[in-house]
């Protein structure tokens, strides 16, 4: 198998943490990166979920509304589905 070199820039702190992690797992960063690339090629995608981790405005508004409803003593609550159905039928 022919190999080639790849140069990447990475935060030095992350590199140090990754080196320690991969050393504990018995491999080098080079081996870990090769595993990542092989898995990406095999799956034809990045082999993990990538998300912004930021809740959008609509979700934030819904969460605030849910908190308001939960804290409002005038809003009825039900301990079972059956209780809810009975309330809707009356």
C-alpha positions as CSV (number, residue, x, y, z in Angstrom):
1,X,0.0,0.0,0.0
2,X,1.4,3.4,-1.0
3,X,1.1,6.1,1.7
4,X,1.2,9.8,1.6
5,X,1.6,12.6,4.2
6,X,-1.2,14.9,5.3
7,X,-0.6,18.1,7.2
8,X,-3.5,19.6,9.3
9,X,-3.7,22.5,11.7
10,X,-5.2,21.8,15.1
11,X,-5.4,23.5,18.5
12,X,-2.4,22.4,20.5
13,X,-4.5,21.7,23.6
14,X,-6.9,19.5,21.7
15,X,-3.9,17.7,20.1
16,X,-2.4,17.0,23.5
17,X,-5.8,15.7,24.9
18,X,-6.2,13.5,21.8
19,X,-2.7,12.1,22.0
20,X,-3.3,11.1,25.6
21,X,-6.7,9.5,24.8
22,X,-5.4,7.6,21.8
23,X,-2.3,6.5,23.7
24,X,-4.6,5.1,26.4
25,X,-6.4,3.3,23.6
26,X,-3.1,1.9,22.3
27,X,-2.8,3.9,19.2
28,X,-1.3,7.1,17.8
29,X,-3.2,10.1,16.4
30,X,-2.2,8.9,12.9
31,X,-3.8,5.5,13.5
32,X,-6.9,7.2,14.9
33,X,-7.2,9.6,12.0
34,X,-6.8,6.6,9.6
35,X,-9.6,4.8,11.4
36,X,-11.8,7.9,11.0
37,X,-11.0,8.3,7.3
38,X,-11.6,4.6,6.6
39,X,-14.9,4.6,8.4
40,X,-16.0,7.8,6.6
41,X,-15.2,6.2,3.2
42,X,-17.0,3.0,4.2
43,X,-20.1,4.8,5.4
44,X,-19.9,7.5,2.7
45,X,-20.5,10.1,5.4
46,X,-18.9,11.6,8.5
47,X,-19.2,8.7,10.9
48,X,-20.9,10.7,13.7
49,X,-23.6,13.3,14.0
50,X,-22.6,16.9,13.6
51,X,-25.0,19.5,15.0
52,X,-24.7,23.1,16.0
53,X,-26.0,22.3,19.5
54,X,-27.9,25.6,19.4
55,X,-31.7,25.5,20.0
56,X,-33.6,27.6,17.4
57,X,-36.0,30.4,18.3
58,X,-39.1,28.4,17.8
59,X,-37.9,25.7,20.2
60,X,-36.8,28.2,22.8
61,X,-40.3,29.9,22.5
62,X,-42.0,26.5,23.0
63,X,-39.8,25.7,26.0
64,X,-40.7,29.0,27.6
65,X,-44.4,28.4,26.9
66,X,-44.1,24.9,28.5
67,X,-42.5,26.4,31.6
68,X,-45.1,29.1,31.8
69,X,-47.9,26.5,31.5
70,X,-46.2,24.2,34.1
71,X,-45.9,27.0,36.6
72,X,-49.5,28.3,36.1
73,X,-51.8,26.9,38.8
74,X,-54.9,27.7,36.8
75,X,-53.9,25.2,34.0
76,X,-55.3,21.8,34.8
77,X,-53.0,18.8,35.0
78,X,-53.8,15.2,34.7
79,X,-52.2,12.1,36.2
80,X,-53.3,9.8,33.5
81,X,-54.5,9.7,29.9
82,X,-57.9,8.5,31.1
83,X,-58.2,11.6,33.3
84,X,-57.4,13.8,30.3
85,X,-60.0,12.1,28.1
86,X,-62.7,12.4,30.8
87,X,-61.9,16.1,31.1
88,X,-62.2,16.5,27.3
89,X,-65.5,14.6,27.1
90,X,-67.1,16.7,29.8
